[in-house]
Amino acid sequence: MTTSQPPIPSADEQAATPSEVSPLWLQPPGREKFWRFCVNNTVAIAAAVAMWLMVDSFSRGIDAVLVNLMLACFSVAAFVFIAIAAHELGHFICARLAGMTVIRVQIGHLELLPSRRRWRFRWRKTVLKAGGFVIAVPDIAKPLRAQMLGMMAGGVLGNLATAGLAFLAAVYLSGAASTAALAFAIFSVGYAVANCFPVRVSIPSDGMQFFAWLRHRIPDDHPELASLRLMRASLAGITADRVDENDVRDLETGLLPSRILAAWIRLKAAQMRSEWPAAVAHGQTFETLFASASPELAVQLADLHWMAQIETAFSQSLADARPDALRTLTKDDGPHWLAPYLWPRVQALLAAFDGNISAREALLAESKRWAEQSVDGAVGVGERVMREVVAAVSCQAEKAL
C-alpha cells in the first residue's frame, strides 16, 4: 500500500468548508451543487417513472383516478423502503464478508443494534439526513482500504441485485404483478445510480467515500482515520487507557467532531485509572467543545453527550465522595437504549452511597448483563472495572455505618 496523502484543499475550498467536515470529503462548492442536482433528479425521475407505471397498471382495473393515485403513491413509498433496505443489506453483507464488525444499522426509522446474543431493534427517527446507514468497524488484522472499498460498494450492489431479480420477475409474471416488478426494478436502478454520485449531505455518499478510498489510497496510519483505528481497538477489548496515544493526539488536532471524541476517550481513560478529578476535567472539556457544535452536529452527537454527562457526574461523585452530582441526572431513553449498562451502574453507585446493598447488587447485576452482551470488547472490560469501583464504595459505606 502506498503512503500518498489525500489532496490538500485550496484556500477557497477551506474557506467554504465548515470546521466539522473532513478534508477527505471536500469538493469545490460549484461541483457539490452539480452532484446534488444529479442525485435529486435521478431519484425524482426513477420515482416518476415508477409512479406512472403503477398508475397505468391500477387504471386498468379501477376507474377512480384518486384511488389510482393513492395506490400508486403507496406502492412507490413501499419501493423506497424496500430499496433502502436492500441498499443497507448490501452494505451489511459486504462488510461482514470483508471481516468488519457491524455495530449499528438504520433503515428508515427502523434502528437495529447487534449484541453477542441477539439483535435489538426500535422505531426511531434517524438523526442523519439519509434513508439509512450501516456503521461497521474494520478488522484490526486486515488492510483497512480493502475493507472500506468492499463495504462502500455493497449498497449499490444490493440495489442492482434486487433490480435484477425484479426484472426477472417482470419477465416471468404477467399483468399488474409484472408491472409492479418492472416499476420497482427501474426505481432500484435509479436509487443505485444516485448513490454513486460523490455528494455530501449530512455524511459523505457511498460514491464519494468509494472514490476517495479508490483514488487516494489513504494509508492506515493517516491522521483522519484515527477514529476508525480507535474504534477497532475498542472492539478488540482495548480500553481507553491503553489505546495508542498518537491516535488520540490525532483526534485532538483534528476537526471539532474529532476533538469531542478525544475528550470522551480522555474521560474514559481517566476513569479506568481511577483519576476522578481528571475525568471530571475532561468531561468539562467535552461540554465546552459540544457547546460550540453546529445544531446538526449537536443532534448527531446527542447520545454521546448524554453518556458524557452521566460519566462526568459519576466521576464527580467519586471525587467528592458524595452522591450529589448523581441526584441531578435524568434518564434519556434514546442513549440508554444504545448503552443500557450505563444507567444501572450509575444508579448502583447512588444505592451504594445510600447504603442500600440489595438495590446495589440488583443494579450491578443488570449492568453486568448488558455489558457482557455488547459487541464492543472494551465495554465488557471497562464496566467490570467500574463495578469494582462501585463495590469498593459500598465497602467504605458499610464501614462508616
N, C-alpha and C positions, 0 to 999 in steps of 0.2 A: 504493500500500500504506500502510495506517495505521501509526502508531507506538505503538499501545496496548500496554501492558505486560501480561504474564500475571498472573493473580491472585496476591495475596500470601497465603500460608497463615496460618491463625490460630495462636495460641500453642500450642493443643492439638495441632494438626497438626504443627507444628515439633517439639514435644517427642516426638511418637510416630514421627518420621521419622528414619532413620539419616542420618549425615552424608554418606553415599555416594549418596543419592537426590536427583535434581534437583527443585527446587520445581515445575517444569513438570508433573511426573507425580504430584503429591501428591493424596491423597483422604483424607477422614475414615476412621479405622480401621473403623468400622461399615459404611460403604459399600463399602470394599475387600473385606470379608468377604462381603458380599452378592454382589458381582460374581464373586468366586471361586466361590461356591456355584453361580451361574448357569453359569459355564464348565464346572465339573466335571460338573454334572448334564446339561448339553446334550450333551456328548461321551458321557457314560455312556448316556443314552437312545438316542442315534443308534447307538452300538455295540451296545446290547442289541437294538434292532430289526433291525439288520443280522445279528446273530448268530441271532436267531430265524428270520429268513427263510432263512438258509443252512442251519440245522439242519433246517428243514422241507423244504428242497429236497433235501438229501442223504438224508433219511429215506425218500424215495420210491423210492430205488434201493438203499439199503443198510440192512439191518436192525439192525446192531450200533450200539447207542447211543453207546458210547465212540468208535468210529470217526467217527460223525457229528459228535460234539462236537469231536474233534481237527481234522477237516477244516474245520468252521465256524470254529474258533479261528484256524487257518492263513489262512483266507480273510479274516477281519476284520483280522488282522495285515497282510496284503497291502493291504487297503483303507487302513489307517492310513498305510503307507509311500507309497502312490500319492497319497493326499490331501495329505500333506506335500510330496511332490514337485510336485504341481500348484500348491499354495499358493506355494512358493518360486519356481516357474517364472513364476507370475503376477507376483510382485514383480520378478523379473528382467526380464521383458518390459516392464512398465510403467516400470521405472527406465530402461531403455535408450530407450524411446520419449520419456521426459521429458528425455533428454540426459545422464543421470547415468552415471558410470563405476562398474561393478561390480568390487569388488576381492576379494570372498570370498563363497562360497556354502556353506552346510551343509544337508544333507538327511539327517536321522537321524545315522548315524555316517559318512556319506559327505561328505567335505570337498573342495571344488573351488576352485582358485586360478587365476585367469587370468594370462597373460603376453602379451607382444606377439606371440608366435608360436603359442602353443597353450595349452590348458588342462591343468593338472596336477591329480591327484586322489589321495586317500589315504583309508583307512578308519580313523577315529579317533573316540573318544567325545567328544561336544560338552561344552564347559565350562559352557554355559548350560543352564538348566532349560527348554529349548524344543525342540520337534521339529525345528526348523531355523531358519535365518535367512539373510538376504542383506544384506551390507554394501555400500552404494553411496554414492558421493561426488557431490554436486551439481555441475553445470556452473557454473564461476565467472562466466560471462557471462549467466546466466539467473536469473530470480527464484527464490529458494530455496523459498518456500512452495508454489508450484505444483508444483515437482518432488517435494517431500516428500509432498504430498497424493496425487499420482498413484502414487507408489511404495507408499504405505501401503494404498491401495485395491486394488492389484494382487493381493495374496494372496487376498482374499475373492473377487475377480472370477475368479481362476484356479480356485478351488473350485467356484464357481457355474457356470462354463463347462463343467467336466468333469462336474458333476452333470447339466447339461442334455444333454450328449452321452450320458451313461449312461441317462437317462430315455428318450431316443430309441431307444437300443439295446434297452431293456427292452420298448418297444412293438413293435419290428420283429423281435426274436428270440423264441424260444419255449423252454419247458422250463427246465432248470437255468441256462442262459445268461441267459435273461430275468430270472430271479430274482436271479442274481448282479449283473446290471447295476442292477436296482432297489435292491438292498441297498447297493451302492456309492453310488448316487445319493443315497439317504437319509443315509448317513454323511457324504458330502461336504457336503450342505446343513448338517448339524449342526456339522461342523467349521468351515464358513464362519461360521455364526451365533456359535459360541463365540469366534472371533477378533474379533468385533465388540464384545464386552463390554470396557469400559475397566478393565482389571486389570493389575497389575504383578506378575510372578513374579520372574525374575532380570533381565528387561528389560521395558519397557512393551509392552503388547499393541498390535496393529495398531489396534484400536478406540481405545485410549487416545491413541495418537500422532495418529491421523487427526483425532479430535475436538478435540484440543489445537490442532493447526495450523488447523483449520477455524474454531474459535470465537474464539481469542485473536489471530489474525493477528500472530503473533510476527514482529517486524521482523528483517531480515537481520543487523543490527548488534547484536542482543541479546547480552548477555554469555554467556548459557547456550549460544549457538551458536558460541562461539569455536573449539571443537574442529572443527566442521564447516568453518568458514572456513579453518582451518589445513590441514585435510586436502585441500580442493580446491586450495589454493595449492600444496601439495606435489605433487599430481598434475600441476599446470601447470608443474612444474620449478623452483619457488621453494624454495630450500634454507632450512634453519632460521635461518641468519644474515641472511636477507633478508625474513623474514616480518614482518607488521605487529606492532610491539611492543605495541600496545594489546590485540591478541588474546591474546598470551602473558600479559600482566598480568591479563586477564580470567580466564584459567585459574588463575593463582596466587592469585587472591582467591575462587576458586570452591570446590567440594566436593573431597573427597580425591582421587577419580579424576582430576579436572582438575589438581590440584596435582602429582600424579605425572606426568601427561603434560607439564606445563610444565617439570618438572625434566629430562625426556627431551629436550625441544626445546632447553633451555638447554645441555645436554651436547653435542648435535649442533652447535649454533651455535658453541660454543667450539672444537670440533674443526675446523670449517670455517675458523676464524680462526687455527688452529694455536696456540691458547691452552691448552696441555695441562694445566697445574696447575688452571686454571679448570674445564676439562672434568672433571677428577677430583673437584673440589669439588661440581660439580653431580651427578656420579654418586653421591657420598656422600649428597647431599640426597635423591636418588631412593631410595636404600636405606633411609634413615631414614623417609621417608613410606611406603614399601612395607611396612615392618615394622609400621606402625600400621593396616594394612588388615585388614578382616574376612577370615575364611577364604574366604568366597565370592568376594570381590573379588580376593584374592590368587591364587586359581585362574584367574580370568578374565584377570589381568594377568601370568600366569606367563611367557608367551612374551616379552613386553616386558621383564620383569625380567631374563631371561637375556640379552637383547640389551644391556640397560643394563650388566650385569656385564661383558660382553665389551668394550663400548666403553670402560668405565672402566679395565679392565686395559690395553687398547690405548693409552689416553691416559697411564696411569701409566708404561708402559714408555717412551713417548716423552719424558715429563717427566724420568724418571730416566736416560734414555739407556742403559738396560739391560733385558733381557727377563724379569726375574724374575717380574713380575706375569703375564706370558703363560703361564708354565710351570705355573701353578696352575689354568688353565682346563680345563674338561671340555666335550666336545661333547654337546649335547642335540638329539636328532633331531627333536623337536617344533618348536621355534622355528627350527631350522636349515632345516626344510622351508619355512617361511614366508619366511625371509631367507637363501637359500643362498649369497649373495655374501659374507656376513659372515665365516663361519669360514675360508674360503680366504684372505681378506685378512689376517686375524689371524695365520694360520699363515705367510703370506708375510712378515710383519714379523718373526716369530720366525726364519725362514730367513735374512732379511737380516741380523739381528743375529749369526747364526751363520756368516755368510759363505758360505752355500750358494746361489750365484747361480742354478743351474739349477732348484732347487726353488722359489726365489722367483719366477722367471719363469713356471713352470708354474702355481703357485698364483695369481698375479696374473691370468694368462690365464683361469683358471677363474672367479675372482671377477668379472672383466670380462664374461665371457659371461653369467653370471647377472644381473648388474646391468643390462646392456643389454636384457634381456628383461622387466624389471619394468615394470608399467604406471604405477608411481609415477615421474614425471619427475624428482623431486628425488633419487631413489636413483641414477639414472644420473649426474647432475651431481656429487653428493656423493662417490660412490665413485671417480669419476675423480680428484678432488682427493686422496682418501685413497691411491690408488695412486701418485700423485706423491710423497706423503709417504714411502711405503714405499721408493720408488726413491731418494729423497734419502738415506734411512738406509743403503741399500745402498752408495751412492757414498761416504758417510763411512766405512763399514766397510772398503771396498776401500782407501781412502787410509790408514786406520790400519794395514792389513796391509802 
